[in-house]
C-alpha cells in the first residue's frame, strides 16, 4: 500500500507562518489598547480566526488533506460558531 499523504513542507513556509502569527499577535495587543465598545470582542475573534486558520492549515497540515476532512472540520467549526453566536445573543439580551 502506498502512502499518498507524503508531502514535504519547507522550513521557510513554517517560518513565514510563524512570523505572520507573531504579527497578528502584535495586532491583537495593539488593538486591545483601544476601547472599541461592543466591537472589542468581534475584532479579537476575527484576528483569532485568522491565527487559528493559519495553525490548522499549515501546522496541522489540513491544507494537504482530502476534501472530506476539510468539509468535516468546516462543519464542526460552523456548528461551534453558531453555538458561540447564540451564547453572545443570550448574554446581550439579558
N, C-alpha and C positions, 0 to 999 in steps of 0.2 A: 504494500500500500504506500502510495506516495503522499508526501506532505505538501499540499499546495498552499499552506499558510506561511511558507517561508518568505520572509521579506527582511531586508536589511535596511535599517534606517540609519543614515549617517549621524555622527555625533553633532555635526553642525546644526542639524534640524532640532535636536534636543536643546542645544544652547540658544538658538533663536527663540524657541517656545519658552524656555526658562526666562530669557530677557523680556519677552512680551508679558509673562506673568509678573515679573518684577515691576514693569512699567504700569500694568493695571493695578497692582497693589499700591504703588505710589499715587496713582489717580484716586484710588479709594480713600487713602489717607488725606489727600488734598481736598477732596470733595467733602469729607467728613468735618472739616473745619468750618464749613459754611452752614448756616441754617436755611434749609430749603423748604421748611414747613412739612407738608404732607409728602413732598417728593423725596425726602431723605431715604425712605425705605425703598422706593422704586428705583432710585439711582443706584443704591447699594446692591439691590437684587439684579439689576441689569449688568453691572460690572461683574458681579459674582457669576452670572450666567455665562458671560464670555470667558471668564477664567476656568470655570468647570468644563466648558466646551473644549477648550484647548487641552486640558488634562485628559479628558475622555478620548478625544480624537488622537492625540499623539502619544501620551504616556501609557494609556491603556490600549492602544493600537486598534481602536474601534474604526479608524479610518480604513483599515485593511480587512475588515470583517465582511461577511456576506450581508446581503440586504435584509435578510430575516432578523439577524441580530440587531441591526440598526433600527429596524421597524419596532422590534420589541422594546428596545431601550427608549426610543422616542415615545412609544405608547405609555410606558411606565412613567416617564418624565411628564407627559401631558396630564396623566391622572394625578400625579403629585402636585403639579401646578394648579389644577382645579381645586384640590383639597386646600392648598395654601391660600388660594384666592377666596374660597368660601370662608375660611377662618378669618381673613382680613375683613371681609364684609360683615361677618358676625361681630367682630370686635368693634368695627367702625360704627355700627348702628345700635350699639347697646346704650 
